Amino acid sequence: MPGRTRMARMLHCCCSAWRNARTRSFTKRRTARPGCPSRYRDCWPWHNSFSMEVPMIDRPVLTTPGETLMPSDTDVDALVRAEHGNPFAVLGPHPDGDGMVVRAYLPNALGVELLDRDQQLLAVMEQGQVPGFFFTRLAHQQPYLLKIRWAGGEQITEDPYSFGPQLGELDMHLFSEGNHRQIGRVFGSQVIEVDGVQGVRFAVWAPNARRVSVVGSFNGWDGRRHPMRLRFPSGVWELFIPRLQPGDTYKYEILGPNGIVPLKADPVALATELPPGTASVIARPLDYQWKDQAWIQQRASRQSLNAPMSIYELHAGSWRREGGDNGRLYNWHELAERLIPYVVDMGFTHIELMPIMEHPFGGSWGYQLLSQFAPSARYGNAHDFAEFVDACHNVGIGVILDWVPAHFPTDAHGLGEFDGTALYEYAHPFEGFHQDWDTYIYNLGRTEVHGFMLASALHWLREFHVDALRVDAVASMLYRDYSRNEGEWIPNRHGGRENLEAIDFVRHLNDVVATETPGALVIAEESTAFPGVSKPTSEGGLGFSYKWNMGWMHDSLKYIQEDPINRQYHHDKMTFSMVYAYSEHFVLPISHDEVVHGKGSLIDKMPGDRWQKFANLRAYLSFMWTHPGKKLLFMGSEFGQWREWNHDRELDWHLLEEADHRGVQNLVRDLNRLYSQEPALHELDSDPRGFQWLIGDDRANSVFAWLRKSSTGHPLLVIGNFTPVVREGYRIGVPVDARWLEVFNSDAECYGGSNTGNGGGMLAEPVESHGEKVSLSLTLPPLGVLVMRPQV
């Protein structure tokens, strides 16, 4: 070996595996060849052709006894230009007989000394070919510290390039196959201890990069200071930087195939700067002492198909604010103090938070997010959010998060063309760009992206004890031609329009969630007739727990917006939902999407004068709460806010000074109580035995009547009159010969109604009607809904 040329030595010792130029396919190097000195075992893989035109990223620097202490000018020049892809081959300690050569590149440093662990001087490093490049030789191999003299003072630290590879082979393997379910505790910036040294390990996936550096407040954002080590075959770059502390900001500087890309935030950051800042923030993994064991144990039953689920959807930044519309956003502690008692008082069983993951533009409401693992700094840190969830659980409130695996924004610091290539997104715009939202589309067919999103979902469910994820825009994921014209989409491998990769992902997601977070739900916002959305994957379905019933929402809103005189022509809008009510497990949603972008608030959709608007709203909400399906209502609708929702302003709470607005709020509170207390309204939500039409065809009077039944057969009678005309002596057949109590009347005076009703109840009469031997002769209030129960 000593007699050979340097190039020959390298060719002899280095393995020939090399990266596939298009993807991340690498051949794994196991060990050095027999006879290859240990100092060559981390050498760089060489191209199979053994071409003498070796790119700088490929060239190792090897030192043998008697060889010069200084690397080649080419290597040093590459470090200076921040183009060297293998810094560990040049920098740090390198064995040299019984001793070792130490090299460091510290731009702008005035001088460097090597100290032992007791901070005693070992050597003064000499300056090499260029300013900032230092080297020396120690007679013995031993641990050392760098004492760096800067213009602003001295720094003593361990050498980042004296540490070996950090991530284990199992981590690499699981990540590459898309099955690493703890990415949030392994990748990104992790505060750890290595060989007794405190610091931060960085790890980021960038397989097509030629060089990746960690830059941040700790190194002057200089990409020459901390270039990273590339791990084959995964395409992951890693580096342990000693003595960094939580709170430091950082990004990645990436040299892509075609040059430097904009500084990138960490895809697996656990914390971020407060917008408009875009840097990632070093944070410790969440270490919160949970006190919600009782809730977790009963969660599965509290969220089952036969349990009442009444969901209050809200935007954390505009529910309430300190000082009103233009005031400061409340943090999680302040929201907990105000929101949780309100939700409990109103009788909701769950809250659903619009996305609280970090997102650059507040006007996206969180749906264009870039940090799949970091709660938004707008409301506090991860510990604060965990405490908020814990507080909800300890008063019996479940927490649902909106989660977005369908698309992500094009901000330069984000995931788009992360390593200079289409990495997280599809490369072709017909697959990778969503025209409606000006966003990129995740390439869920790529195993690493599949695993990244799977780990994100589990991160929120496991780390923060979240009870459910509501998956946004599922329809856009399922179809390759979603919102595209002919010729603007690429068929799947079978020539069809389904996105097979996304379908595989959601099935895998739902199976993994069911296994790893028992009792947690995954809910689909899906607006098409895709079959089996909430059917188990074992039966060919997608495996979601529930699906938003967008058909019910569109039909019923279309009906209620009609002038009552015209409702007879749209009667089937209110009955059609029962044709397919048991084809899926449904949530009935009146969400934020229905009260923005010129659609008007919920009460503003109602026809008629002020009194009729409120009566229609009360009747519509009563219809919703007595219809099969779980309930979801967007904030502000529970008290009849007139103004469209605005994410920059708090709700119009002052309206509760008016009796009719208080009346709607009282009605929703009582509907939630009735819904939770009456098994007939929730036990058989997904079973046809729980519903029976009595009157579904009275178009002329716009009257509907049906029975809801419990698992034991106990019935509730629901009658809705959707005209402003009082119906006297309206006969309805009932299955029980008894006095029927009027347990709810949307026209009650306490709700702002006219107090028309039946004196609290009505005795059944032996008059056949609607196939029953006994019946009730009722007074139906105008634009009102009655709920009656037999007295037993």
NUMIFI-165437 format. One record per residue (C-alpha): residue in three letters; x, y, z. Coordinates in steps of 0.001 Angstrom, whole numbers, padded with zeros to 6 digits, always signed. Example, Ala and Ser with C-alpha at 12.3 -4.5 7.8 and 13.67 -1.06 7.14 Angstrom:
<milos>
ALA+012300-004500+007800;SER+013670-001060+007140;
</milos>
This chain:
<milos>
MET+000000+000000+000000;PRO+002619+002670+000894;GLY+004278+002274-002476;ARG+001143+002862-004478;THR-000046+006186-005758;ARG-002668+008027-003714;MET-005312+007432-006389;ALA-004486+003732-006539;ARG-004762+003438-002771;MET-008191+005025-002865;LEU-009388+002818-005696;HIS-008151-000256-003835;CYS-009896+000587-000592;CYS-013130+002210-001600;CYS-016188+000221-002475;SER-017768+000758-005860;ALA-021381+001356-004873;TRP-022844+004546-006171;ARG-026129+006352-006060;ASN-028717+005992-008780;ALA-028728+009457-010277;ARG-032499+009768-010485;THR-033718+008575-007104;ARG-032270+007569-003784;SER-031252+004012-004731;PHE-027866+003284-003237;THR-025952+000065-002684;LYS-025114-000337+000985;ARG-021402-000579+001892;ARG-020960-003154+004636;THR-017281-003108+005633;ALA-013879-002216+004244;ARG-012147-004729+002080;PRO-009724-007158+003719;GLY-006443-005451+004348;CYS-007954-001977+004098;PRO-006782+000129+007070;SER-009541+001171+009479;ARG-009032+004794+008549;TYR-010506+004031+005118;ARG-013731+002503+006392;ASP-015656+005731+006161;CYS-014344+006541+002728;TRP-016664+007664+000001;PRO-018223+005186-002480;TRP-016698+005368-005902;HIS-018343+005304-009280;ASN-018334+001865-010879;SER-016489+003189-013903;PHE-013533+004310-011766;SER-013428+007375-013960;MET-010528+009680-013308;GLU-013023+012560-013634;VAL-014194+012179-010041;PRO-016489+014933-008734;MET-015335+016674-005567;ILE-018271+015232-003649;ASP-016844+011749-004215;ARG-013199+012245-003321;PRO-012030+011139+000109;VAL-008911+012519+001707;LEU-006803+009765+003232;THR-003774+010144+005458;THR-001006+007604+005912;PRO+002107+007865+008071;GLY+004478+010370+006602;GLU+001852+011897+004278;THR+001360+015644+004352;LEU-000894+017012+007071;MET-002623+019255+004586;PRO-005279+018052+002101;SER-005136+018910-001553;ASP-005827+022428-002746;THR-008836+021041-004574;ASP-010367+019752-001346;VAL-009714+022988+000493;ASP-011078+025008-002394;ALA-014262+022921-002301;LEU-014646+023600+001420;VAL-014169+027320+000845;ARG-016780+027316-001926;ALA-019079+025173+000257;GLU-019204+022490-002407;HIS-017503+019603-000634;GLY-019976+016785-000160;ASN-017870+014723+002244;PRO-016495+017055+004922;PHE-015674+014202+007301;ALA-013067+012984+004797;VAL-011147+016238+005302;LEU-012126+017689+008664;GLY-011841+016337+012158;PRO-009380+013728+013435;HIS-007653+011307+011058;PRO-005353+008496+012300;ASP-001703+009019+011472;GLY+000305+006112+012795;ASP+000180+006268+016584;GLY-001019+009855+016424;MET-003626+011741+014474;VAL-004043+014712+012199;VAL-006766+017217+013147;ARG-008178+019657+010636;ALA-010841+022352+011039;TYR-012363+024870+008700;LEU-013614+027869+010677;PRO-014110+030882+008406;ASN-013279+034185+010117;ALA-011568+032495+013070;LEU-008406+034294+014170;GLY-006767+031225+015655;VAL-007470+027755+017033;GLU-005879+025692+019802;LEU-006461+022080+020724;LEU-007177+021394+024395;ASP-007598+018152+026265;ARG-010754+017435+028263;ASP-009212+019250+031232;GLN-008750+022245+028920;GLN-004963+021926+028991;LEU-003182+022960+025822;LEU-002351+020139+023429;ALA-001330+022065+020326;VAL-001705+025325+018480;MET-003222+024681+015083;GLU-001461+026042+012043;GLN-003241+027881+009257;GLY-003392+025985+006002;GLN-003780+027057+002409;VAL-006537+029584+003084;PRO-007604+031768+006018;GLY-009826+029817+008368;PHE-008399+026404+007475;PHE-006376+025004+010383;PHE-004461+021789+010983;THR-002080+020126+013393;ARG-000800+016696+014376;LEU-001033+015071+017798;ALA+001393+012371+018815;HIS-001371+010286+020381;GLN-004972+009638+019465;GLN-007132+011235+022167;PRO-010253+013316+022742;TYR-009819+017045+022287;LEU-011578+020394+022401;LEU-011334+023305+020002;LYS-010506+026659+021543;ILE-011485+029122+018830;ARG-010512+032753+018925;TRP-013083+034968+017187;ALA-013077+038729+016780;GLY-015797+038890+019409;GLY-014316+036489+021950;GLU-013307+032892+022562;GLN-015305+029696+022155;ILE-014462+026282+023581;THR-016301+023322+022122;GLU-015946+019764+020941;ASP-015296+019284+017235;PRO-018472+018264+015346;TYR-016270+016300+012955;SER-014832+014156+015739;PHE-018129+012273+016156;GLY-019067+009206+014155;PRO-022364+008466+012385;GLN-025332+009123+014643;LEU-028389+007430+013195;GLY-028613+003670+013446;GLU-029056+001292+010554;LEU-032574+000436+011731;ASP-033570+004104+011586;MET-032183+004335+008068;HIS-033925+001162+006964;LEU-037330+002083+008414;PHE-037145+005554+006945;SER-036239+004305+003478;GLU-039108+001823+003418;GLY-041615+004444+004633;ASN-042278+002814+007968;HIS-040404+004941+010508;ARG-043144+005948+012923;GLN-041006+008013+015291;ILE-039539+010490+012812;GLY-040345+013374+015146;ARG-038031+011914+017801;VAL-035207+010939+015426;PHE-035019+013351+012502;GLY-034941+017125+012566;SER-033026+018681+015454;GLN-032803+016434+018502;VAL-031321+017574+021801;ILE-029205+014582+022863;GLU-026011+013550+024618;VAL-023223+011768+022729;ASP-020252+010335+024626;GLY-021092+012546+027588;VAL-021348+015664+025410;GLN-024587+017643+025267;GLY-025584+018948+021867;VAL-028007+018695+018979;ARG-028167+016047+016287;PHE-029529+017244+012963;ALA-030891+014857+010344;VAL-032617+015757+007090;TRP-033570+013851+003947;ALA-032105+015387+000786;PRO-030959+012530-001472;ASN-030223+014627-004541;ALA-028233+017322-002761;ARG-024527+017683-003407;ARG-023964+019283-000007;VAL-026181+020149+002981;SER-025188+022443+005848;VAL-026871+023423+009077;VAL-026978+027198+009314;GLY-028345+029266+012149;SER-027931+031874+014789;PHE-025055+029831+016264;ASN-022809+030016+013185;GLY-023725+033307+011575;TRP-025882+031494+008978;ASP-022656+030502+007221;GLY-023027+027329+005163;ARG-019282+026685+005270;ARG-019279+026121+009023;HIS-021350+022958+009484;PRO-021645+020820+006334;MET-023255+017459+007076;ARG-022485+013775+006529;LEU-024467+011889+003885;ARG-025709+008439+004878;PHE-025994+005784+002194;PRO-028310+004446+000937;SER-031044+006549+002546;GLY-030054+009993+001278;VAL-030235+011354+004832;TRP-027700+013974+005941;GLU-026750+014185+009602;LEU-024490+016109+011947;PHE-024057+016344+015706;ILE-023161+019877+016818;PRO-021952+019995+020425;ARG-023184+022470+023022;LEU-026115+023876+021066;GLN-029122+024748+023191;PRO-032895+024678+022737;GLY-034143+027983+021410;ASP-031480+028438+018735;THR-032885+029077+015258;TYR-031675+027211+012201;LYS-032320+026187+008600;TYR-030619+024011+006031;GLU-028443+025387+003257;ILE-028611+022941+000374;LEU-026462+022703-002724;GLY-028743+021032-005210;PRO-027919+019532-008597;ASN-028233+022969-010165;GLY-026860+025162-007419;ILE-027845+026598-004056;VAL-031543+026484-003244;PRO-033228+028978-000885;LEU-032589+028276+002785;LYS-034988+025561+003885;ALA-036834+025182+007154;ASP-036594+021763+008761;PRO-039414+019457+007568;VAL-039340+017698+010958;ALA-038870+020772+013146;LEU-040563+020448+016535;ALA-040799+024236+016878;THR-040635+027271+014627;GLU-040215+031008+014729;LEU-043298+033137+015146;PRO-044468+034184+011647;PRO-043458+036098+009626;GLY-040169+034502+010750;THR-039571+031244+008894;ALA-036667+029595+010731;SER-036933+026346+012625;VAL-036204+026352+016348;ILE-034294+023725+018303;ALA-036650+022217+020870;ARG-036553+019297+023244;PRO-038938+016411+022532;LEU-042190+016838+024406;ASP-041913+015641+027984;TYR-045320+016371+029480;GLN-046753+014608+032518;TRP-050229+013647+031339;LYS-053147+013464+033728;ASP-055786+012169+031307;GLN-055512+008429+031918;ALA-059206+008122+032763;TRP-060189+009817+029514;ILE-057853+007685+027397;GLN-059246+004509+028956;GLN-062816+005426+028058;ARG-062060+007235+024785;ALA-063000+004342+022521;SER-066499+004142+023998;ARG-066883+007938+024023;GLN-066158+008049+020275;SER-067892+004871+019145;LEU-070649+004647+016551;ASN-073307+004447+019268;ALA-072023+007411+021301;PRO-073152+011040+021035;MET-070573+013212+019286;SER-071305+016919+019049;ILE-068306+018799+017652;TYR-067601+022520+018023;GLU-065315+023539+015166;LEU-063197+026611+015811;HIS-060262+028685+014682;ALA-058012+029290+017681;GLY-056988+032760+016515;SER-060457+034216+016037;TRP-062729+032599+018616;ARG-061801+035288+021121;ARG-058960+037803+021303;GLU-057485+039944+024010;GLY-059035+043375+023499;GLY-061460+042440+020725;ASP-061132+042329+016946;ASN-057666+043757+016576;GLY-056378+042426+019841;ARG-053644+039985+020725;LEU-054117+036293+020051;TYR-054771+034259+023153;ASN-052198+031570+023965;TRP-053181+028015+024830;HIS-053364+028768+028569;GLU-055703+031697+028011;LEU-057819+029752+025541;ALA-058132+026912+028026;GLU-059404+029290+030702;ARG-062094+030693+028393;LEU-062892+028104+025742;ILE-063109+024918+027770;PRO-065748+026151+030263;TYR-067772+027514+027346;VAL-067686+024207+025469;VAL-068667+022306+028607;ASP-071526+024709+029327;MET-072778+024396+025746;GLY-072797+020605+025982;PHE-070459+019838+023089;THR-068562+016588+023434;HIS-065601+017574+021219;ILE-063790+020536+019799;GLU-062265+020492+016339;LEU-059369+022853+015788;MET-058639+024136+012330;PRO-054968+023329+011617;ILE-052670+024487+014417;MET-049521+023170+012748;GLU-047171+026008+011794;HIS-048167+027748+008583;PRO-046606+030822+006992;PHE-049789+032650+005926;GLY-052536+033217+008468;GLY-055066+033766+005701;SER-054787+030092+004775;TRP-056404+029331+008175;GLY-053698+026709+008620;TYR-054647+024614+005596;GLN-051439+025598+003791;LEU-049050+024362+006431;LEU-045357+023599+006203;SER-044480+022171+009608;GLN-046090+018785+009968;PHE-044594+018268+013437;ALA-044634+021737+015053;PRO-047554+023511+016749;SER-047822+027112+015589;ALA-045811+029562+017647;ARG-048809+031899+017395;TYR-050370+030216+020434;GLY-047383+028961+022417;ASN-045086+025959+022432;ALA-045648+022214+022308;HIS-045852+021900+026097;ASP-048556+024587+026177;PHE-050609+022755+023556;ALA-050251+019454+025395;GLU-051479+021138+028565;PHE-054479+022488+026652;VAL-055396+019022+025355;ASP-054951+017576+028833;ALA-057265+020226+030277;CYS-059914+019343+027692;HIS-059675+015659+028525;ASN-059970+016249+032226;VAL-063426+017775+031773;GLY-064523+015145+029258;ILE-063938+017066+026017;GLY-062311+015285+023070;VAL-059916+017116+020764;ILE-059940+016747+016972;LEU-057257+018306+014790;ASP-057599+019188+011143;TRP-054656+017602+009336;VAL-053590+018196+005740;PRO-051784+015413+003824;ALA-053127+016489+000435;HIS-051048+019536-000444;PHE-048545+022122+000817;PRO-047687+025736-000086;THR-044987+026880-002464;ASP-043140+029181-000027;ALA-039433+029187-000839;HIS-038394+028032+002650;GLY-040738+025056+002539;LEU-040832+021561+001101;GLY-041087+022488-002569;GLU-038038+021364-004576;PHE-036431+020776-001230;ASP-033080+019469-002427;GLY-033253+021179-005790;THR-035553+018502-007177;ALA-039209+017561-006793;LEU-038727+015576-003601;TYR-041897+015766-001539;GLU-044092+016639-004518;TYR-044735+014980-007855;ALA-042373+016331-010514;HIS-044977+016787-013248;PRO-047347+019747-012699;PHE-050282+017622-013867;GLU-049663+015498-010777;GLY-047750+017769-008432;PHE-049467+021155-008575;HIS-052975+022022-007441;GLN-054350+024854-009550;ASP-057248+025737-007222;TRP-055022+026386-004226;ASP-051656+027161-005893;THR-050074+024404-003861;TYR-047845+021412-004394;ILE-049282+017909-004054;TYR-047498+015334-001901;ASN-046087+012402-003830;LEU-047473+009767-001498;GLY-046256+007058-003836;ARG-042696+007792-002752;THR-041955+005631+000260;GLU-040136+008328+002240;VAL-042968+010839+001716;HIS-045528+008175+002594;GLY-043627+007478+005821;PHE-043114+011172+006585;MET-046855+011846+006480;LEU-047685+008662+008374;ALA-045276+009706+011129;SER-046805+013180+011219;ALA-050277+011761+011859;LEU-048984+009516+014630;HIS-046992+012411+016092;TRP-050150+014394+016889;LEU-052071+011361+018093;ARG-049314+009970+020299;GLU-047312+012962+021454;PHE-050294+015241+022103;HIS-052970+012629+022938;VAL-055193+014077+020210;ASP-058377+012035+019871;ALA-058990+012318+016148;LEU-057612+013695+012935;ARG-059986+015207+010413;VAL-058246+014711+007065;ASP-058722+017708+004808;ALA-059473+017531+001070;VAL-059595+013743+000777;ALA-061452+013985-002541;SER-058512+015850-004078;MET-056241+013001-002960;LEU-058356+010182-004360;TYR-058668+011405-007934;ARG-055916+012378-010341;ASP-058351+014462-012369;TYR-059745+016353-009365;SER-060558+019907-010529;ARG-058650+019335-013778;ASN-059765+019633-017368;GLU-059331+016970-019988;GLY-055689+016709-020971;GLU-054495+018226-017684;TRP-054057+015022-015709;ILE-052055+011824-015935;PRO-053895+008482-015615;ASN-052757+005868-013151;ARG-050889+002745-014240;HIS-054172+001101-015190;GLY-055355+004083-017202;GLY-057854+005152-014551;ARG-058472+008403-012708;GLU-057941+007121-009160;ASN-054746+008076-007349;LEU-053691+004603-006328;GLU-050730+005832-004281;ALA-052921+008127-002173;ILE-055497+005377-001721;ASP-052790+003024-000482;PHE-051598+005736+001886;VAL-054950+006425+003528;ARG-055588+002723+003963;HIS-052190+002262+005564;LEU-052734+005351+007711;ASN-056069+004128+009028;ASP-054759+000646+009784;VAL-051713+002020+011613;VAL-053753+004513+013653;ALA-056182+001788+014705;THR-053272-000379+015846;GLU-050990+002169+017473;THR-053460+004643+018990;PRO-056518+002596+020002;GLY-059680+004618+020318;ALA-058426+007465+018132;LEU-060406+008384+015025;VAL-059540+009424+011488;ILE-062335+011408+009831;ALA-062516+012132+006114;GLU-063654+015374+004550;GLU-064685+013654+001347;SER-067242+015140-001017;THR-067620+012494-003734;ALA-069355+009149-003982;PHE-066124+007176-003607;PRO-067295+003823-002239;GLY-066422+002543+001204;VAL-064748+005618+002701;SER-065637+004497+006239;LYS-065662+000804+005437;PRO-062857-001288+006997;THR-059802-001854+004842;SER-060222-005595+005386;GLU-063464-005284+003435;GLY-061986-003186+000658;GLY-062789+000226+002141;LEU-060542+003164+002947;GLY-060822+002536+006677;PHE-061832+006001+007927;SER-063836+006126+011153;TYR-066293+008698+009825;LYS-066975+010672+006669;TRP-068357+014192+006447;ASN-071812+014050+004858;MET-071358+016816+002330;GLY-074440+015701+000386;TRP-076680+016208+003414;MET-075104+019588+004031;HIS-075575+020879+000474;ASP-079132+019535+000126;SER-080426+020706+003482;LEU-078879+024171+003129;LYS-080386+024493-000341;TYR-083792+023643+001110;ILE-083635+025957+004110;GLN-082521+028912+001972;GLU-085676+028646-000154;ASP-088609+030890+000653;PRO-091084+028710+002608;ILE-093670+029098-000144;ASN-091276+027362-002546;ARG-090118+024600-000235;GLN-092820+022252-001445;TYR-090915+022049-004733;HIS-087707+021054-002992;HIS-089151+018586-000503;ASP-086818+015757-001501;LYS-083770+017823-000476;MET-084680+017003+003119;THR-085521+013342+002594;PHE-082882+012192+000106;SER-080136+011887+002716;MET-081975+008943+004270;VAL-081610+006999+001011;TYR-077858+006669+001675;ALA-077687+007460+005407;TYR-076287+004033+006275;SER-073853+003640+003388;GLU-071153+005323+005496;HIS-070579+006414+009077;PHE-071427+010081+008811;VAL-070723+013383+010503;LEU-073200+016127+009617;PRO-071028+019215+009052;ILE-071911+022885+009106;SER-068285+023946+008892;HIS-066236+027098+008336;ASP-066443+026534+004571;GLU-070150+027406+004652;VAL-069754+030831+006278;VAL-066956+032469+004241;HIS-066136+033722+000737;GLY-069437+035476+000178;LYS-071615+032551+001237;GLY-072958+034512+004186;SER-073263+033368+007775;LEU-075630+030547+008662;ILE-078372+032850+009886;ASP-077904+035150+006940;LYS-078762+032266+004612;MET-082235+032089+006129;PRO-085146+033726+004259;GLY-087725+036105+005661;ASP-087738+038928+008153;ARG-085661+038927+011324;TRP-088108+036779+013287;GLN-088379+034248+010466;LYS-084599+034123+010032;PHE-084152+033160+013650;ALA-087061+030695+013535;ASN-085616+029078+010395;LEU-082198+028829+012016;ARG-083636+027214+015132;ALA-085659+024769+013042;TYR-082684+023901+010858;LEU-080392+023215+013820;SER-083132+021114+015411;PHE-083495+019125+012194;MET-079721+018573+012160;TRP-079537+017406+015772;THR-082385+014900+015338;HIS-081120+013518+012002;PRO-078921+010380+012074;GLY-075224+011228+012149;LYS-072706+012892+014445;LYS-072862+016711+014580;LEU-070376+019452+013735;LEU-071101+023181+014025;PHE-068714+026013+013303;MET-068191+028643+015975;GLY-070510+031638+015883;SER-073341+029646+014337;GLU-074407+028594+017832;PHE-075606+032113+018570;GLY-076535+033334+015097;GLN-073630+035586+014143;TRP-074682+037797+011231;ARG-071252+038586+009881;GLU-069270+036128+007800;TRP-066389+034586+009678;ASN-063145+036571+009441;HIS-059955+034913+010659;ASP-058535+038309+011663;ARG-061441+039226+013974;GLU-062991+037571+016970;LEU-066603+036427+016964;ASP-069305+039022+017581;TRP-069890+038098+021208;HIS-071688+041378+021835;LEU-074685+039915+019965;LEU-075483+037842+023037;GLU-076794+041033+024601;GLU-079832+040546+022322;ALA-082554+038081+023299;ASP-082928+036336+019942;HIS-079201+035570+019747;ARG-079245+034286+023317;GLY-082241+032209+022326;VAL-080310+030411+019585;GLN-077455+029778+021998;ASN-079902+028352+024557;LEU-081404+026150+021868;VAL-078033+024671+020871;ARG-077186+024072+024514;ASP-080483+022223+025056;LEU-080129+020281+021797;ASN-076753+019016+022977;ARG-078230+017974+026316;LEU-081148+016221+024621;TYR-078844+014539+022125;SER-076572+013183+024857;GLN-079360+012142+027214;GLU-081686+010447+024720;PRO-080233+007144+023481;ALA-082680+007197+020570;LEU-080831+010189+019099;HIS-077413+008530+018952;GLU-077308+004810+019713;LEU-078343+003598+016249;ASP-076830+006371+014162;SER-075377+003805+011790;ASP-078191+001262+011925;PRO-081414+001485+009870;ARG-083348+000197+012903;GLY-082813+003578+014514;PHE-084946+005570+012056;GLN-088476+005342+010700;TRP-090292+007799+008476;LEU-093840+008587+009553;ILE-094440+011508+007208;GLY-092005+012119+004396;ASP-094327+013110+001590;ASP-096359+016093+002868;ARG-095003+018526+000313;ALA-098017+020815+000456;ASN-097466+021608+004116;SER-093665+021170+004190;VAL-094066+018906+007208;PHE-091815+015985+008074;ALA-092199+013475+010888;TRP-090033+010538+011880;LEU-089170+008269+014749;ARG-085700+007835+016231;LYS-085279+004633+018208;SER-082815+003434+020824;SER-081175+000018+020859;THR-083972-001165+023153;GLY-086640+000179+020823;HIS-087695+003203+022869;PRO-088862+005879+020399;LEU-088697+009629+020070;LEU-091059+011414+017731;VAL-089695+014354+015703;ILE-091997+016666+013739;GLY-090806+019591+011660;ASN-093000+022314+010176;PHE-090957+024350+007716;THR-093556+026987+006904;PRO-094472+030037+009002;VAL-098066+028698+009258;VAL-099347+027205+012534;ARG-100812+023735+011852;GLU-103729+022957+014168;GLY-104970+019410+014666;TYR-102185+017837+012611;ARG-102568+014077+013088;ILE-099572+011774+013340;GLY-099662+008040+014073;VAL-097475+006861+016944;PRO-096382+003379+018053;VAL-097145+003729+021773;ASP-100557+004293+023343;ALA-099551+006742+026064;ARG-099210+010375+026855;TRP-096425+011850+024717;LEU-094392+014535+026430;GLU-093182+017514+024458;VAL-089525+017360+025553;PHE-088319+019955+023054;ASN-089903+022769+021048;SER-087719+025032+018897;ASP-090493+027659+019041;ALA-090331+027934+022832;GLU-090225+031445+024224;CYS-086889+030788+025921;TYR-085376+030352+022460;GLY-086986+033483+021071;GLY-090013+031742+019586;SER-093757+032353+019733;ASN-094321+029638+022354;THR-096800+027748+020175;GLY-097083+024116+021231;ASN-099070+021429+022940;GLY-099062+022391+026572;GLY-096201+020088+027422;GLY-097721+016935+026005;MET-100584+015130+024291;LEU-102485+011927+024998;ALA-102601+009394+022166;GLU-106048+008766+020718;PRO-107410+005482+019325;VAL-107421+006849+015779;GLU-105461+004943+013153;SER-102942+006973+011202;HIS-099740+006298+009302;GLY-100070+002560+009890;GLU-100359+002938+013656;LYS-103431+002144+015766;VAL-103148+005293+017841;SER-102236+008843+016924;LEU-101676+012366+018193;SER-103529+015470+017125;LEU-100895+018155+017412;THR-100430+021854+017051;LEU-097321+022424+014954;PRO-095527+025698+015652;PRO-094521+027938+012752;LEU-091052+027192+011410;GLY-090671+024871+014340;VAL-089505+021395+015311;LEU-091022+019305+018118;VAL-089486+016316+019872;MET-091874+014081+021843;ARG-091354+011050+024032;PRO-093948+008573+025384;GLN-094468+008803+029132;VAL-093937+005388+030641;
</milos>
